[in-house]
Structure formats: structure tokens, C-alpha cells
Amino acid sequence: MGNYFSNITDTFSSLLSGMRLTFKHLKDARNSHKPTNVLSPDYFLQDKGIVTLSYPFETIPVPDNGRYRLHNEIDDCIVCDKCAVICPVDCIAIETIKSSEAIGETSDGSIKRLWAPTFDIDMAKCCFCGLCTTVCPTECLTMTKVYDFSELDIRHMNYHFTNLTPELAEDKKKLYDQFVKEKEELKRQQAEAKAKALENTEIENTTVKTKEVKTAAENSDSPAPKMPYKPAFKPVIKKIEP
């Protein structure tokens, strides 16, 4: 029974100690001078007063090398697909359309030959490992310091970085398909022309050889020598005397 009331006493004592500390900080905050801005160098050194941030109007500074939301600078992207391949959670979706010629250059001088009708990053799946930024050859994919990107609908966390509309992407695809057809038709025509030229060359060579043989036969003064006949072999039959 004594332990029961002793526990109650200890509980109330702990509550009073906590409330005493809380009211002390509240009193110091009300009696302190104006609030210190979060950007002030002394903000994290104050041990009393108003220290609560008025979010979202005030936020704690984040380093520039913070690894939070992904961003892709699509103008510098060569659509190499390395980031999507190495992603362990498959949060990057990429589709490509080939171009018949170079479509531009990135900021580091790399030639762009692929269009990206789809370049989506689902930040709801991202595990913030940073592997995709490591393998990016043009360094167009980076992790920014933006960390407050919560959404009421999870589908809104799928970010689109393509610079092509669906209609423009369809036009680019048709142009490349037409280019492939024209290239195949040109190869077929060249193959037929080569085969025909080879056939004509063989016919000409045969005709020339025939003419040379006829000319040699006509210009010959003596008839061609005849091969002598070999004498017939007559077997000798020996008689055996009794």
C-alpha cells in the first residue's frame, strides 16, 4: 500500500518539475526582447527566449549540398538511361525517340541525338540514395535542397521533366519512322543497282572472250595439229606344247 501512494507522489513531483521548467521558458520568452531571425548567426546560440520558427515564413537554413528532391535539367540531358537502370527502386521512367540528326548540344559540349517524350521521377518511391546523380555523364540530374514537397495526393509527387508535348512527340516519332523507311529504300535500290552492274560486267567479259577466241581462230595460218593415233595393242598368245 505504501508503494502505491509513493508512486503517486513521485508522479506528481515529476509533473510539477516539468511544468516548472515549461513556465520558466514561457516567462523568459515573454520577457525577452524581439525574436531573433533564423538567418542570424546567433540564432542557434540563444538558450532562452522565442525560438519557435514561424513556418513556412521562417525555415531553418539548408546546405546547398543537401540531398532532397531530384531535379533534371532536361536541356542538358542526353537521355542515356543510366539513371533509370541504376535506380534500386525504379522511381525513374524514361522513353526515348531517335532523331535522324543531332538535335543540339549540352552545356558541356555533348551531342544530343535522342528526344525524351517521357522523363518522370516519382519522389514517393525515391530512397534518396543519390546513385542516379553519380552515374549521370552530363551532371544534369541533381539532388536539390528542397525538402518540403509534401502533397495531399501521392500522385502529385510524380514530377515530369520532358520538354515535348504529346503531339510534338508523335510528330518526332513519325519523322524518324519516315527517315528509316527512306534509308531502307535507298539501300535496296543501291543493292539492285550493284547486282545489275555486276551482271552487265559478267556479260561484257563473256562477250569479249568469245570475240577473242574467234579472232584468234580466224587469224591462224596453219590448221591446228592433230594428235597422232596410238597403235592398237595386239596381245601375243603363247602356245603351250604338250
C-alpha positions as CSV (number, residue, x, y, z in Angstrom):
1,M,0.0,0.0,0.0
2,G,2.9,2.3,0.8
3,N,4.5,1.7,-2.6
4,Y,1.2,2.7,-4.3
5,F,1.0,6.1,-2.6
6,S,4.7,6.5,-3.0
7,N,4.4,6.1,-6.8
8,I,1.6,8.7,-6.9
9,T,3.8,11.1,-5.0
10,D,6.7,10.6,-7.4
11,T,4.4,11.1,-10.4
12,F,3.1,14.4,-9.2
13,S,6.6,15.5,-8.3
14,S,7.8,14.8,-11.8
15,L,4.8,16.6,-13.3
16,L,5.5,19.7,-11.2
17,S,9.2,19.7,-12.2
18,G,8.3,19.6,-15.8
19,M,5.6,22.3,-15.5
20,R,8.0,24.5,-13.6
21,L,10.6,24.2,-16.4
22,T,7.9,24.9,-19.0
23,F,6.6,28.0,-17.3
24,K,10.1,29.3,-16.8
25,H,10.8,29.1,-20.5
26,L,7.4,30.7,-21.2
27,K,8.2,33.6,-18.8
28,D,11.6,34.1,-20.3
29,A,10.1,34.1,-23.8
30,R,7.5,36.7,-22.9
31,N,10.0,39.0,-21.1
32,S,12.7,38.7,-23.8
33,H,13.4,41.3,-26.5
34,K,12.3,40.9,-30.1
35,P,12.6,37.4,-31.7
36,T,16.0,36.5,-33.3
37,N,15.7,35.8,-37.0
38,V,16.6,32.4,-38.1
39,L,19.2,33.8,-40.5
40,S,21.1,35.5,-37.7
41,P,24.4,33.9,-36.8
42,D,23.4,34.0,-33.1
43,Y,20.1,32.1,-33.7
44,F,21.4,28.7,-32.6
45,L,23.4,30.2,-29.7
46,Q,20.4,31.5,-27.7
47,D,19.3,29.4,-24.8
48,K,16.2,31.2,-23.9
49,G,13.5,33.4,-25.4
50,I,11.4,32.9,-28.5
51,V,13.0,30.1,-30.5
52,T,10.0,28.7,-32.4
53,L,10.0,29.2,-36.1
54,S,7.0,30.7,-37.9
55,Y,6.9,28.1,-40.6
56,P,6.6,28.4,-43.6
57,F,7.5,32.1,-43.3
58,E,10.7,31.1,-41.5
59,T,12.7,27.9,-42.1
60,I,16.0,26.5,-40.9
61,P,18.7,27.1,-43.5
62,V,19.5,24.0,-45.5
63,P,23.0,23.5,-47.0
64,D,23.4,23.9,-50.8
65,N,24.6,20.3,-51.0
66,G,21.5,18.9,-49.3
67,R,20.2,15.6,-50.9
68,Y,16.5,16.0,-51.1
69,R,14.2,16.4,-54.1
70,L,15.6,15.4,-57.5
71,H,15.8,17.8,-60.4
72,N,16.7,17.1,-64.0
73,E,17.9,19.9,-66.3
74,I,16.3,18.4,-69.5
75,D,18.2,20.7,-71.8
76,D,21.5,19.1,-70.7
77,C,20.1,15.6,-70.7
78,I,21.3,13.2,-73.4
79,V,18.7,10.5,-72.4
80,C,21.3,7.9,-71.8
81,D,19.0,5.9,-69.5
82,K,21.8,5.2,-66.9
83,C,19.9,6.8,-64.0
84,A,16.8,4.6,-64.7
85,V,18.9,1.5,-64.9
86,I,20.8,2.0,-61.6
87,C,17.8,3.2,-59.6
88,P,17.2,0.5,-56.9
89,V,13.5,1.3,-56.6
90,D,12.7,2.1,-60.2
91,C,11.4,5.6,-59.5
92,I,12.6,7.0,-62.8
93,A,10.7,6.3,-66.0
94,I,12.2,7.3,-69.4
95,E,11.1,6.9,-73.0
96,T,13.2,7.9,-76.0
97,I,12.7,8.9,-79.6
98,K,15.6,8.7,-82.0
99,S,16.5,11.6,-84.3
100,S,17.9,11.4,-87.8
101,E,20.4,14.1,-86.9
102,A,21.9,15.9,-83.9
103,I,19.3,18.0,-82.1
104,G,21.7,20.2,-80.1
105,E,24.5,20.2,-77.5
106,T,24.5,20.2,-73.7
107,S,26.4,22.8,-71.6
108,D,29.4,20.5,-71.5
109,G,29.5,20.0,-75.3
110,S,27.9,16.6,-75.5
111,I,25.9,15.9,-78.7
112,K,22.1,15.2,-78.2
113,R,20.6,12.6,-80.6
114,L,17.6,11.5,-78.6
115,W,14.3,13.1,-77.7
116,A,12.7,12.4,-74.3
117,P,8.9,12.4,-74.6
118,T,8.8,10.9,-71.0
119,F,11.2,11.7,-68.2
120,D,9.3,11.2,-64.9
121,I,10.6,10.9,-61.3
122,D,8.3,9.5,-58.7
123,M,9.6,11.1,-55.5
124,A,7.1,9.0,-53.5
125,K,9.3,5.9,-54.3
126,C,12.7,7.6,-54.1
127,C,15.1,6.4,-51.3
128,F,17.4,9.4,-51.7
129,C,20.5,7.2,-52.3
130,G,22.0,9.6,-54.9
131,L,23.1,6.8,-57.3
132,C,21.3,8.3,-60.2
133,T,23.2,11.6,-59.8
134,T,26.5,9.7,-59.6
135,V,26.3,8.0,-63.0
136,C,24.8,10.9,-64.9
137,P,27.5,11.7,-67.6
138,T,26.4,15.4,-68.1
139,E,25.5,16.1,-64.4
140,C,22.1,17.2,-65.4
141,L,20.4,15.2,-62.7
142,T,21.0,16.6,-59.2
143,M,19.6,16.4,-55.7
144,T,18.4,19.8,-54.5
145,K,17.9,21.2,-51.0
146,V,14.1,21.4,-51.5
147,Y,12.7,19.1,-48.7
148,D,9.2,20.4,-48.1
149,F,7.4,18.9,-51.1
150,S,4.6,17.0,-49.3
151,E,1.3,16.6,-51.2
152,L,-2.2,15.6,-50.2
153,D,-2.4,13.3,-53.3
154,I,0.6,11.0,-53.7
155,R,0.2,11.1,-57.5
156,H,1.3,14.7,-57.4
157,M,4.7,13.6,-56.3
158,N,5.5,12.3,-59.8
159,Y,7.5,15.1,-61.4
160,H,7.6,15.4,-65.2
161,F,10.7,16.9,-66.8
162,T,10.1,16.4,-70.5
163,N,10.0,19.4,-72.9
164,L,7.9,17.7,-75.5
165,T,4.1,17.8,-75.7
166,P,2.4,14.5,-76.7
167,E,1.6,16.0,-80.1
168,L,5.2,17.1,-80.8
169,A,6.5,13.7,-79.6
170,E,4.2,11.9,-82.0
171,D,5.5,14.2,-84.9
172,K,9.1,13.4,-83.9
173,K,8.4,9.7,-84.0
174,K,6.7,9.9,-87.4
175,L,9.7,11.8,-88.8
176,Y,12.1,9.2,-87.6
177,D,10.0,6.3,-89.0
178,Q,9.9,8.1,-92.4
179,F,13.6,8.5,-92.3
180,V,14.2,4.8,-91.6
181,K,11.9,3.8,-94.5
182,E,13.7,6.1,-96.9
183,K,17.0,4.8,-95.7
184,E,16.0,1.2,-96.3
185,E,14.6,2.0,-99.7
186,L,17.8,3.7,-100.7
187,K,19.8,0.6,-99.5
188,R,17.5,-1.6,-101.6
189,Q,18.0,0.5,-104.7
190,Q,21.7,0.5,-104.3
191,A,21.8,-3.3,-103.9
192,E,19.8,-3.7,-107.0
193,A,22.0,-1.3,-109.0
194,K,25.1,-3.1,-107.8
195,A,23.7,-6.5,-108.8
196,K,22.7,-5.2,-112.2
197,A,26.1,-3.7,-112.8
198,L,27.8,-6.9,-111.8
199,E,25.6,-8.9,-114.2
200,N,26.4,-6.5,-117.0
201,T,30.1,-6.8,-116.3
202,E,29.9,-10.6,-116.5
203,I,28.1,-10.4,-119.8
204,E,30.6,-8.0,-121.3
205,N,33.5,-10.2,-120.1
206,T,31.9,-13.3,-121.7
207,T,31.4,-11.4,-125.0
208,V,34.9,-10.1,-125.1
209,K,36.4,-13.6,-124.5
210,T,34.2,-15.1,-127.2
211,K,35.3,-12.5,-129.7
212,E,39.0,-13.0,-128.8
213,V,38.7,-16.8,-129.4
214,K,37.0,-16.2,-132.8
215,T,39.6,-13.7,-133.8
216,A,42.5,-16.0,-132.9
217,A,40.9,-18.8,-134.9
218,E,40.4,-16.6,-138.0
219,N,43.9,-15.2,-137.9
220,S,45.6,-18.6,-137.6
221,D,47.6,-19.6,-140.9
222,S,48.0,-23.3,-140.3
223,P,45.4,-25.7,-139.1
224,A,45.7,-26.9,-135.6
225,P,48.0,-30.0,-135.3
226,K,46.2,-33.3,-135.0
227,M,47.1,-35.7,-132.3
228,P,48.7,-38.9,-133.7
229,Y,46.8,-42.1,-133.1
230,K,48.4,-44.6,-130.9
231,P,48.9,-48.1,-132.4
232,A,46.5,-50.7,-131.2
233,F,48.0,-53.2,-128.8
234,K,47.8,-56.8,-130.1
235,P,48.2,-59.4,-127.5
236,V,50.6,-62.3,-128.2
237,I,49.2,-65.7,-127.4
238,K,51.8,-68.3,-126.5
239,K,51.2,-71.9,-127.3
240,I,51.9,-74.4,-124.7
241,E,53.3,-77.7,-126.1
242,P,52.1,-80.9,-124.5
